[in-house]
Amino acid sequence: MFPEEDELQESGLYEHYKFVADKGVKLIRVDKFLANRIENCSRSRIQNAIDADSIYANGKIVKANYKVKPADVITIVMSVPVREIELIPQNIPIKIVYEDDDLLVINKDAGMVVHPGHGNYTGTLVNAVAWHLKDTPLFQKGEMRPGLVHRIDKNTSGLLLMGKNEIAMNKLAKQFFDHKAKRKYIALVWGNVLNDSGTITGNIARSLSDRKKFIVYSDPEIGKHAITHYNVLERFQYVSLVECILETGRTHQIRVHFQNMGHPLFGDPEYGGDKILKGTTHARYKQFIENCFQLLPRQALHAKTLGFVHPATSQEMEFDSELPEDMKKVIDKWRQYTGSRNIEAV
């Protein structure tokens, strides 16, 4: 069935229109039906949505030759928002891991906002990618714009995937929506996690008291179902280094799930990880933690591995990234402080 709007936005598919065919409508191809009803929408955009399996009739994917019947519910999903602020290309350095005609894989630094929005209209990753693409023929014609397939938080570092054309954007975003993309994160969390591995489940939605935060709701009717698998890589007595494998991709999912489990991410100011939660009261320990917070003034979370099927070649692709220096330094400090051995290199 067709996904709800907030699910679309989470998956990277933004714009959608829904039409109910009149009872007296004559049989008409779905592409012509949509072209007659969507203002200022080119046939090529509709065709791109068709090629990307993003047109639905009564909740099922259809092709261009589908004949619209009376009372049919026709929905089209595209890859850009209905209302989008002017995108200003900016010459901002970015780390491109891989690029071809269809997509970009970028290793984002912590501190960079991904998408222009309220309070961050410039200086974002999308502004930087727009500069990178500004000399390509399609971009100059206004027919190309960098398309986010998924997002990571401003203060999370790591791998991010972007489509370079509408078909690629739609096909890649659909993999994320269908939970077929592979994503592994590395996180440092407060406390000695009880089990060596496990699965965290719990519906996630915005907090009613603070709209910037998300929480886990026990009521199954509230929020979106979220699943995080984890493996403990190393233990440092007061904190644990964990690998997180996302089955779903909700906003702040890892941060919220571990906070709800009693293990907020180290340094996370929004979910209580930026103060001493475990350990001793000795001044030496307090100073050690303060030194760690200065080295890593953000949540200790890195999007390390990313896997997907290429939208044009159908080839399985997987990318891996090293931990950034701020996380490496803090992890090494914990090893030295607790005398831990490096059980598994990450």
Backbone hydrogen bonds in HBPLUS format (Angstrom, degrees):
<---DONOR---> <-ACCEPTOR-->    atom                        ^
c    i                          cat <-CA-CA->   ^        H-A-AA   ^      H-
h    n   atom  resd res      DA  || num        DHA   H-A  angle D-A-AA Bond
n    s   type  num  typ     dist DA aas  dist angle  dist       angle   num
A0008-LEU N   A0004-GLU O   2.96 MM   4  6.29 148.5  2.06 148.9 158.8     1
A0009-GLN N   A0005-GLU O   3.04 MM   4  6.38 158.8  2.09 152.6 156.7     2
A0010-GLU N   A0006-ASP O   3.10 MM   4  6.27 151.1  2.19 138.7 146.3     3
A0011-SER N   A0007-GLU O   3.00 MM   4  6.18 147.4  2.10 145.5 153.9     4
A0011-SER N   A0008-LEU O   3.09 MM   3  5.17 120.8  2.46  95.6 110.3     5
A0012-GLY N   A0008-LEU O   3.07 MM   4  6.24 122.0  2.42 144.0 158.7     6
A0013-LEU N   A0008-LEU O   2.93 MM   5  4.87 132.7  2.16 152.0 146.6     7
A0078-MET N   A0015-GLU O   2.69 MM  63  5.02 160.3  1.73 153.8 156.8     8
A0017-TYR N   A0076-ILE O   3.07 MM  59  5.47 146.8  2.18 144.0 154.2     9
A0076-ILE N   A0017-TYR O   3.04 MM  59  5.47 152.1  2.12 146.6 155.0    10
A0019-PHE N   A0074-ILE O   2.79 MM  55  5.17 161.7  1.83 152.6 159.1    11
A0074-ILE N   A0019-PHE O   2.75 MM  55  5.17 158.9  1.79 161.9 164.9    12
A0021-ALA N   A0072-ASP O   2.83 MM  51  5.25 162.8  1.86 156.2 159.8    13
A0071-ALA N   A0021-ALA O   2.96 MM  50  4.77 148.5  2.06 117.9 124.2    14
A0025-VAL N   A0022-ASP O   3.19 MM   3  5.24 169.5  2.20 109.8 111.0    15
A0068-VAL N   A0028-ILE O   2.74 MM  40  5.36 166.5  1.76 155.9 151.0    16
A0033-PHE N   A0029-ARG O   2.92 MM   4  6.15 157.4  1.97 152.0 159.5    17
A0030-VAL N   A0066-TYR O   2.79 MM  36  5.59 135.8  1.99 159.9 173.3    18
A0034-LEU N   A0030-VAL O   3.01 MM   4  6.15 159.5  2.05 146.8 150.1    19
A0035-ALA N   A0031-ASP O   3.01 MM   4  6.16 158.3  2.06 142.6 149.2    20
A0036-ASN N   A0032-LYS O   3.06 MM   4  6.19 146.4  2.18 146.3 153.3    21
A0037-ARG N   A0034-LEU O   2.96 MM   3  5.11 146.9  2.07 103.6 114.0    22
A0038-ILE N   A0034-LEU O   2.92 MM   4  5.97 146.7  2.03 166.6 170.3    23
A0046-ILE N   A0042-SER O   3.29 MM   4  6.67 158.6  2.34 146.5 152.0    24
A0047-GLN N   A0043-ARG O   2.81 MM   4  6.07 158.1  1.86 150.7 157.5    25
A0048-ASN N   A0044-SER O   2.84 MM   4  6.02 152.5  1.92 143.1 150.6    26
A0049-ALA N   A0045-ARG O   3.04 MM   4  6.30 154.3  2.11 144.0 150.3    27
A0050-ILE N   A0046-ILE O   2.96 MM   4  6.28 149.4  2.05 145.3 154.3    28
A0051-ASP N   A0047-GLN O   2.82 MM   4  6.11 163.1  1.85 155.0 158.9    29
A0052-ALA N   A0048-ASN O   3.01 MM   4  6.17 138.0  2.19 140.0 151.1    30
A0054-SER N   A0049-ALA O   2.81 MM   5  5.02 158.2  1.86 159.1 158.6    31
A0053-ASP N   A0050-ILE O   2.99 MM   3  5.15 159.6  2.03 114.4 115.8    32
A0077-VAL N   A0054-SER O   2.88 MM  23  5.25 160.6  1.92 160.8 166.2    33
A0062-VAL N   A0055-ILE O   2.97 MM   7  5.98 156.3  2.02 152.5 154.1    34
A0056-TYR N   A0075-THR O   2.75 MM  19  5.03 169.1  1.76 155.4 159.4    35
A0075-THR N   A0056-TYR O   2.88 MM  19  5.03 163.7  1.90 144.2 149.1    36
A0057-ALA N   A0060-LYS O   2.74 MM   3  5.29 158.6  1.78 152.8 154.4    37
A0060-LYS N   A0057-ALA O   3.11 MM   3  5.29 166.2  2.13 110.7 115.1    38
A0058-ASN N   A0073-VAL O   2.74 MM  15  4.96 171.4  1.75 152.1 154.3    39
A0066-TYR N   A0063-LYS O   3.09 MM   3  5.69 165.2  2.11 120.8 123.6    40
A0072-ASP N   A0069-LYS O   3.09 MM   3  5.59 158.6  2.13 139.8 139.4    41
A0090-GLN N   A0127-ASN O   3.07 MM  37  5.38 164.4  2.09 123.4 123.3    42
A0092-ILE N   A0090-GLN O   2.87 MM   2  5.69 125.0  2.18 112.0  95.6    43
A0107-ASN N   A0095-LYS O   2.88 MM  12  5.38 163.1  1.91 158.3 163.5    44
A0097-VAL N   A0105-VAL O   2.75 MM   8  5.41 149.7  1.84 149.5 158.6    45
A0098-TYR N   A0105-VAL O   3.31 MM   7  5.07 154.9  2.37 135.2 136.0    46
A0105-VAL N   A0098-TYR O   2.87 MM   7  5.07 161.3  1.91 149.6 148.6    47
A0100-ASP N   A0103-LEU O   3.15 MM   3  5.72 157.3  2.21 159.1 162.0    48
A0164-LYS N   A0102-ASP O   2.77 MM  62  5.01 159.9  1.81 136.5 132.8    49
A0104-LEU N   A0162-MET O   2.85 MM  58  5.17 153.5  1.92 153.3 157.8    50
A0162-MET N   A0104-LEU O   2.94 MM  58  5.17 159.6  1.98 155.7 158.2    51
A0106-ILE N   A0160-LEU O   2.89 MM  54  5.22 168.7  1.90 156.8 160.0    52
A0160-LEU N   A0106-ILE O   2.79 MM  54  5.22 143.4  1.92 150.6 161.9    53
A0108-LYS N   A0158-GLY O   2.73 MM  50  5.08 150.4  1.81 147.0 138.2    54
A0158-GLY N   A0108-LYS O   2.94 MM  50  5.08 158.7  1.98 144.3 144.7    55
A0111-GLY N   A0154-LYS O   2.78 MM  43  5.22 147.7  1.89 132.9 139.9    56
A0125-LEU N   A0113-VAL O   2.88 MM  12  6.32 152.1  1.95 150.6 159.7    57
A0126-VAL N   A0114-VAL O   3.09 MM  12  6.20 145.8  2.21 153.5 160.9    58
A0117-GLY N   A0120-ASN O   2.96 MM   3  5.20 151.7  2.04 112.8 121.8    59
A0120-ASN N   A0117-GLY O   2.86 MM   3  5.20 158.7  1.90 129.4 135.5    60
A0128-ALA N   A0124-THR O   3.12 MM   4  6.47 154.0  2.19 146.3 153.3    61
A0129-VAL N   A0125-LEU O   2.88 MM   4  6.20 155.0  1.94 151.6 158.6    62
A0130-ALA N   A0126-VAL O   2.91 MM   4  6.05 152.5  1.99 145.2 152.7    63
A0131-TRP N   A0127-ASN O   3.21 MM   4  6.52 147.6  2.32 140.8 148.1    64
A0132-HIS N   A0128-ALA O   3.08 MM   4  6.41 155.1  2.15 143.2 150.2    65
A0133-LEU N   A0129-VAL O   2.95 MM   4  6.21 141.6  2.10 147.7 157.5    66
A0134-LYS N   A0131-TRP O   3.24 MM   3  5.06 157.7  2.29 100.7 107.4    67
A0136-THR N   A0133-LEU O   3.03 MM   3  5.60 166.9  2.05 123.1 127.3    68
A0140-GLN N   A0136-THR O   3.05 MM   4  6.31 157.5  2.11 159.2 166.1    69
A0141-LYS N   A0137-PRO O   3.11 MM   4  6.38 143.2  2.25 144.8 154.5    70
A0143-GLU N   A0138-LEU O   2.93 MM   5  5.23 147.7  2.03 165.7 157.9    71
A0142-GLY N   A0139-PHE O   3.04 MM   3  5.07 152.6  2.12 100.4 108.9    72
A0147-GLY N   A0163-GLY O   3.05 MM  16  5.01 166.1  2.07 159.4 156.9    73
A0163-GLY N   A0147-GLY O   2.83 MM  16  5.01 151.2  1.92 151.4 152.6    74
A0149-VAL N   A0161-LEU O   3.40 MM  12  5.98 156.5  2.46 154.6 148.9    75
A0156-THR N   A0153-ASP O   3.09 MM   3  5.14 166.2  2.11 111.7 113.3    76
A0157-SER N   A0301-LEU O   3.37 MM 144  6.75 158.0  2.42 154.3 151.5    77
A0303-ALA N   A0157-SER O   2.70 MM 146  6.11 166.0  1.72 146.7 148.3    78
A0159-LEU N   A0303-ALA O   2.95 MM 144  5.49 157.0  2.01 141.9 140.6    79
A0169-MET N   A0165-ASN O   2.89 MM   4  6.09 165.0  1.91 158.2 163.2    80
A0170-ASN N   A0166-GLU O   2.93 MM   4  6.06 168.3  1.94 151.9 154.5    81
A0171-LYS N   A0167-ILE O   2.96 MM   4  6.12 168.4  1.97 153.8 157.3    82
A0172-LEU N   A0168-ALA O   2.88 MM   4  5.93 164.9  1.90 154.3 158.6    83
A0173-ALA N   A0169-MET O   2.89 MM   4  5.91 162.9  1.92 147.5 153.2    84
A0174-LYS N   A0170-ASN O   2.97 MM   4  6.06 148.9  2.07 142.7 150.8    85
A0175-GLN N   A0171-LYS O   3.34 MM   4  6.62 142.2  2.49 136.0 144.3    86
A0175-GLN N   A0172-LEU O   3.04 MM   3  5.23 126.1  2.34  99.9 113.6    87
A0176-PHE N   A0172-LEU O   3.30 MM   4  6.77 150.7  2.39 147.5 154.8    88
A0177-PHE N   A0173-ALA O   2.92 MM   4  6.24 159.1  1.96 150.7 157.0    89
A0178-ASP N   A0174-LYS O   2.84 MM   4  5.97 151.8  1.92 145.4 152.8    90
A0180-LYS N   A0175-GLN O   2.77 MM   5  5.01 162.5  1.80 161.6 158.9    91
A0179-HIS N   A0176-PHE O   3.09 MM   3  4.96 158.9  2.13 102.4 107.6    92
A0182-LYS N   A0307-GLY O   2.77 MM 125  4.53 165.3  1.79 131.5 136.8    93
A0307-GLY N   A0182-LYS O   2.81 MM 125  4.53 153.4  1.88 135.5 137.7    94
A0246-LEU N   A0183-ARG O   3.19 MM  63  5.76 154.4  2.25 150.8 158.3    95
A0184-LYS N   A0305-THR O   3.07 MM 121  4.92 163.1  2.10 131.3 134.2    96
A0304-LYS N   A0184-LYS O   2.85 MM 120  5.74 122.6  2.18 137.5 154.7    97
A0305-THR N   A0184-LYS O   3.08 MM 121  4.92 167.2  2.10 138.3 141.3    98
A0185-TYR N   A0244-CYS O   2.78 MM  59  4.97 161.1  1.81 147.6 154.3    99
A0244-CYS N   A0185-TYR O   2.79 MM  59  4.97 166.3  1.81 142.3 147.0   100
A0186-ILE N   A0302-HIS O   2.87 MM 116  5.28 154.2  1.93 148.8 157.2   101
A0302-HIS N   A0186-ILE O   2.96 MM 116  5.28 151.6  2.04 148.9 157.6   102
A0187-ALA N   A0242-VAL O   2.91 MM  55  5.35 166.4  1.92 157.2 161.3   103
A0242-VAL N   A0187-ALA O   2.81 MM  55  5.35 171.7  1.82 166.0 168.3   104
A0188-LEU N   A0300-ALA O   3.11 MM 112  5.39 149.8  2.20 140.9 146.9   105
A0266-PHE N   A0188-LEU O   2.79 MM  78  5.66 169.5  1.80 145.2 148.9   106
A0189-VAL N   A0240-SER O   2.88 MM  51  5.38 166.5  1.90 160.1 161.1   107
A0240-SER N   A0189-VAL O   2.86 MM  51  5.38 157.4  1.91 151.8 159.5   108
A0190-TRP N   A0264-PRO O   2.88 MM  74  5.67 172.3  1.89 164.5 164.5   109
A0191-GLY N   A0238-TYR O   2.67 MM  47  4.88 152.2  1.74 143.4 135.0   110
A0232-VAL N   A0196-ASP O   2.70 MM  36  5.07 169.8  1.71 152.5 153.3   111
A0198-GLY N   A0230-TYR O   3.06 MM  32  5.51 150.9  2.15 146.9 148.1   112
A0230-TYR N   A0198-GLY O   2.88 MM  32  5.51 158.9  1.93 159.8 159.1   113
A0200-ILE N   A0228-THR O   2.69 MM  28  5.09 171.4  1.70 158.5 160.4   114
A0228-THR N   A0200-ILE O   2.88 MM  28  5.09 162.7  1.91 151.6 157.1   115
A0202-GLY N   A0226-ALA O   3.23 MM  24  5.61 141.8  2.39 149.8 154.4   116
A0217-TYR N   A0203-ASN O   2.85 MM  14  5.48 156.5  1.91 148.7 156.6   117
A0204-ILE N   A0224-LYS O   2.89 MM  20  5.29 157.3  1.95 140.4 140.4   118
A0224-LYS N   A0204-ILE O   2.94 MM  20  5.29 161.5  1.97 136.4 135.7   119
A0205-ALA N   A0215-ILE O   3.15 MM  10  5.83 156.3  2.21 157.8 164.7   120
A0215-ILE N   A0205-ALA O   2.88 MM  10  5.83 161.6  1.92 169.8 169.5   121
A0207-SER N   A0213-LYS O   2.91 MM   6  5.62 165.3  1.93 137.0 136.0   122
A0213-LYS N   A0210-ASP O   3.04 MM   3  5.68 162.3  2.07 120.5 126.1   123
A0222-ILE N   A0219-ASP O   3.04 MM   3  5.61 167.7  2.05 120.7 124.7   124
A0247-GLU N   A0227-ILE O   3.17 MM  20  5.42 166.9  2.19 152.1 151.3   125
A0229-HIS N   A0245-ILE O   2.95 MM  16  5.00 173.7  1.96 153.7 151.6   126
A0245-ILE N   A0229-HIS O   2.75 MM  16  5.00 166.5  1.76 144.7 149.1   127
A0231-ASN N   A0243-GLU O   2.92 MM  12  5.18 146.8  2.03 143.8 153.1   128
A0243-GLU N   A0231-ASN O   2.79 MM  12  5.18 165.4  1.81 156.9 161.2   129
A0233-LEU N   A0241-LEU O   2.75 MM   8  5.51 156.1  1.80 150.2 157.9   130
A0234-GLU N   A0241-LEU O   3.29 MM   7  5.08 157.1  2.35 136.3 137.3   131
A0241-LEU N   A0234-GLU O   2.84 MM   7  5.08 172.8  1.85 154.9 157.2   132
A0236-PHE N   A0239-VAL O   2.87 MM   3  5.27 160.1  1.91 171.2 168.6   133
A0238-TYR N   A0236-PHE O   2.68 MM   2  5.61 144.1  1.81 106.9  95.6   134
A0253-GLN N   A0250-ARG O   3.11 MM   3  5.08 150.8  2.20 132.7 126.1   135
A0256-VAL N   A0252-HIS O   2.83 MM   4  5.89 163.8  1.86 168.5 173.7   136
A0257-HIS N   A0253-GLN O   2.85 MM   4  5.93 168.6  1.86 156.7 160.4   137
A0258-PHE N   A0254-ILE O   3.07 MM   4  6.11 171.1  2.07 151.6 154.0   138
A0259-GLN N   A0255-ARG O   3.13 MM   4  6.11 149.3  2.23 134.8 143.7   139
A0260-ASN N   A0256-VAL O   2.90 MM   4  6.04 157.8  1.95 149.9 155.8   140
A0261-MET N   A0257-HIS O   3.06 MM   4  6.28 134.8  2.27 136.1 148.2   141
A0263-HIS N   A0258-PHE O   2.71 MM   5  5.01 156.6  1.77 163.2 154.9   142
A0262-GLY N   A0259-GLN O   3.07 MM   3  5.14 156.8  2.12 102.6 109.6   143
A0268-ASP N   A0265-LEU O   3.12 MM   3  5.50 163.2  2.15 136.2 134.1   144
A0300-ALA N   A0266-PHE O   2.99 MM  34  5.58 141.4  2.14 155.0 166.9   145
A0267-GLY N   A0273-GLY O   2.70 MM   6  4.76 144.7  1.82 131.6 119.8   146
A0273-GLY N   A0268-ASP O   2.68 MM   5  4.39 138.5  1.85 151.7 148.3   147
A0286-LYS N   A0282-HIS O   3.08 MM   4  6.43 162.6  2.11 152.8 157.8   148
A0287-GLN N   A0283-ALA O   2.93 MM   4  6.12 157.6  1.98 149.1 154.8   149
A0288-PHE N   A0284-ARG O   2.97 MM   4  6.18 149.3  2.07 140.1 148.9   150
A0289-ILE N   A0285-TYR O   2.97 MM   4  6.29 159.0  2.02 155.6 159.7   151
A0290-GLU N   A0286-LYS O   3.00 MM   4  6.26 161.9  2.04 148.3 153.4   152
A0291-ASN N   A0287-GLN O   2.93 MM   4  6.14 152.8  2.01 146.9 154.1   153
A0292-CYS N   A0288-PHE O   3.03 MM   4  6.35 149.3  2.12 143.6 152.1   154
A0292-CYS N   A0289-ILE O   3.04 MM   3  4.98 114.8  2.48  93.0 109.1   155
A0293-PHE N   A0289-ILE O   2.87 MM   4  6.23 158.2  1.92 155.3 161.1   156
A0294-GLN N   A0290-GLU O   3.00 MM   4  6.24 147.5  2.11 143.6 152.2   157
A0295-LEU N   A0291-ASN O   3.04 MM   4  6.32 150.6  2.13 143.4 151.1   158
A0296-LEU N   A0292-CYS O   2.86 MM   4  6.05 145.4  1.98 147.8 158.2   159
A0301-LEU N   A0299-GLN O   2.93 MM   2  5.69 124.3  2.25 111.1  94.8   160
A0321-SER N   A0304-LYS O   2.87 MM  17  5.12 132.9  2.10 142.1 155.4   161
A0306-LEU N   A0319-PHE O   2.93 MM  13  5.26 156.9  1.98 147.3 152.7   162
A0319-PHE N   A0306-LEU O   2.79 MM  13  5.26 158.4  1.83 150.2 157.6   163
A0308-PHE N   A0317-MET O   2.92 MM   9  5.46 153.2  1.99 149.5 157.8   164
A0317-MET N   A0308-PHE O   2.81 MM   9  5.46 165.9  1.83 170.1 175.1   165
A0310-HIS N   A0315-GLN O   2.80 MM   5  5.21 170.5  1.81 149.0 150.6   166
A0314-SER N   A0310-HIS O   2.95 MM   4  4.81 144.2  2.08 131.7 137.6   167
A0328-LYS N   A0324-PRO O   3.03 MM   4  6.27 164.9  2.05 155.7 160.7   168
A0329-LYS N   A0325-GLU O   2.90 MM   4  6.01 167.4  1.92 157.4 159.2   169
A0330-VAL N   A0326-ASP O   3.28 MM   4  6.43 159.7  2.32 140.3 145.3   170
A0331-ILE N   A0327-MET O   2.94 MM   4  6.09 165.7  1.96 156.1 160.2   171
A0332-ASP N   A0328-LYS O   2.91 MM   4  6.10 160.5  1.95 151.5 157.2   172
A0333-LYS N   A0329-LYS O   2.96 MM   4  6.17 147.4  2.07 141.2 150.3   173
A0334-TRP N   A0330-VAL O   3.01 MM   4  6.33 152.2  2.09 147.5 154.4   174
A0335-ARG N   A0331-ILE O   2.98 MM   4  6.31 152.8  2.05 147.2 155.1   175
A0336-GLN N   A0332-ASP O   3.00 MM   4  6.25 160.5  2.04 149.1 153.5   176
A0337-TYR N   A0333-LYS O   2.86 MM   4  6.02 157.9  1.91 147.6 154.3   177
A0338-THR N   A0334-TRP O   2.97 MM   4  6.00 162.8  2.00 150.5 153.8   178
A0339-GLY N   A0335-ARG O   2.80 MM   4  5.46 121.9  2.14 137.3 150.8   179
A0340-SER N   A0335-ARG O   3.05 MM   5  4.72 124.7  2.37 128.4 136.6   180
A0343-ILE N   A0341-ARG O   2.91 MM   2  5.71 106.9  2.46 117.1 100.7   181
